Amino acid sequence: MQRIPLAERVRPTGLDEFVGQTHLTGINGPLRKYIETGNIPSMIFWGPPGVGKTTLARIVGERLNLPFVQMSAISAGVSDVRKLIAEAKESGKILLFLDEIHRFNKSQQDALLGGVESGQILLIGATTENPSFEVNNALLSRCQVYVLEELSVEELKRMADQAISSDDLLKEKQTQIVDYSALIQFSGGDGRKLLNIIDMIAMQETAPVLIDDDKVKKILQNTRIVYDKAGEEHYNVISAFIKSMRGSDPNAAVYYLARMIEGGENPEFIARRMLILASEDIGNANPTALIMATNALTALQSIGMPEGRIILSQCAIYLACSPKSNASYLAIDTALSLVRKTGHLSVPLHLRNAPTKLMKEMNYGKDYQYAHAHSGNFIEQEFLPDSIQGAKFYEPGNNSRENEMRDYLKKRWKEKYGY
């Protein structure tokens, strides 16, 4: 008979046993409130591997007492989804846990819409990728997105201790953890890996089983299992990669790029992060950076790996060596902050479109000055609502390209915006 893995044997059945994600499952956490009331929407769990996405989905299923169907987007297709929706129509609501939902293409995701919208399918999707990029807007708008965080050292320790105190096989072998350091290191923040390591050591040892750093390192080496590949410090490494490019260090950027490639990271995820950086951290200091990053993503999609590593490296080095400016990023966030307070303000009459006679009679578009009809293609006029006239959102960065933009704006607007 096949032995059930430790991670499955000790999987929590309620929130009180669940370790981690206290921002969601704590006393005032939104997931706890949903689960306690039983009024649960379709959801997408976004986070690294081994942090509880599947377990939370199963806890929801237990609370609602719904048929629980688990699918992997790697192997499931449109026909499987349609079959499930048909079953739900006949027998009642079904909870579908769709692992790696980001691997469903648009048509596969569209097949879910009807069942989710009608309420016949309660969807819980799990993804390690940003759902803003990987889940289409129609499906995303019907789901609450929750970000699950990598487990902390203390949470991993608690998970290990909880498993040892509750699992019959580990208790039978008198399992104890003497050192946590290597166990935590090789788990890479992944609770499932942590439990798998404990299980592996316990099954190869006779009672009493004492787990220490040397034993962890030895047994992992002997079994040739590499625990520092996909998923280990996923967010730490991508963060270091981004910050190295932002900090203009191409050597560190290429080092972290190599770690991600060697670790099995999705290369398109890396390219998309460079695309964001090109606008957020370089912007108009070098507008070509955005073109470079866009072309890198397109080229990568065309040729794939392993040759794609060269494209990623070229782009990362180019971005690291580009002048930096976050002026566009700051401008839109400043504008959004003001819009949340003043989004009700009326657009000035002279800027409004006047497609009908009534609108023209109401002075829509009256007194608008067409810039191209004037010298230098510019004439000073007011574009903002009256009560926020003179509001400034864009402050050019101190680099050659944006200094040119500053001069351009100052010549035209004089002292109005303080350029």
Secondary structure as UniProt FT lines:
FT   HELIX           6..9
FT   TURN            15..17
FT   HELIX           22..25
FT   TURN            27..28
FT   HELIX           30..37
FT   STRAND          43..46
FT   TURN            49..50
FT   HELIX           53..64
FT   STRAND          68..72
FT   TURN            73..75
FT   HELIX           78..91
FT   STRAND          94..99
FT   HELIX           101..103
FT   HELIX           106..118
FT   STRAND          121..127
FT   HELIX           131..134
FT   HELIX           137..140
FT   TURN            141..142
FT   STRAND          144..147
FT   HELIX           153..166
FT   HELIX           168..172
FT   TURN            173..174
FT   STRAND          176..177
FT   HELIX           181..187
FT   TURN            188..189
FT   HELIX           191..204
FT   STRAND          210..211
FT   HELIX           213..223
FT   TURN            227..228
FT   TURN            230..233
FT   HELIX           234..246
FT   TURN            247..248
FT   HELIX           250..262
FT   TURN            263..264
FT   HELIX           267..277
FT   HELIX           278..282
FT   HELIX           283..285
FT   HELIX           288..303
FT   TURN            305..307
FT   HELIX           308..320
FT   HELIX           327..342
FT   TURN            343..344
FT   HELIX           349..351
FT   HELIX           357..361
FT   TURN            362..367
FT   HELIX           371..373
FT   HELIX           375..377
FT   HELIX           386..388
FT   TURN            389..390
FT   HELIX           400..413
FT   TURN            414..415
//
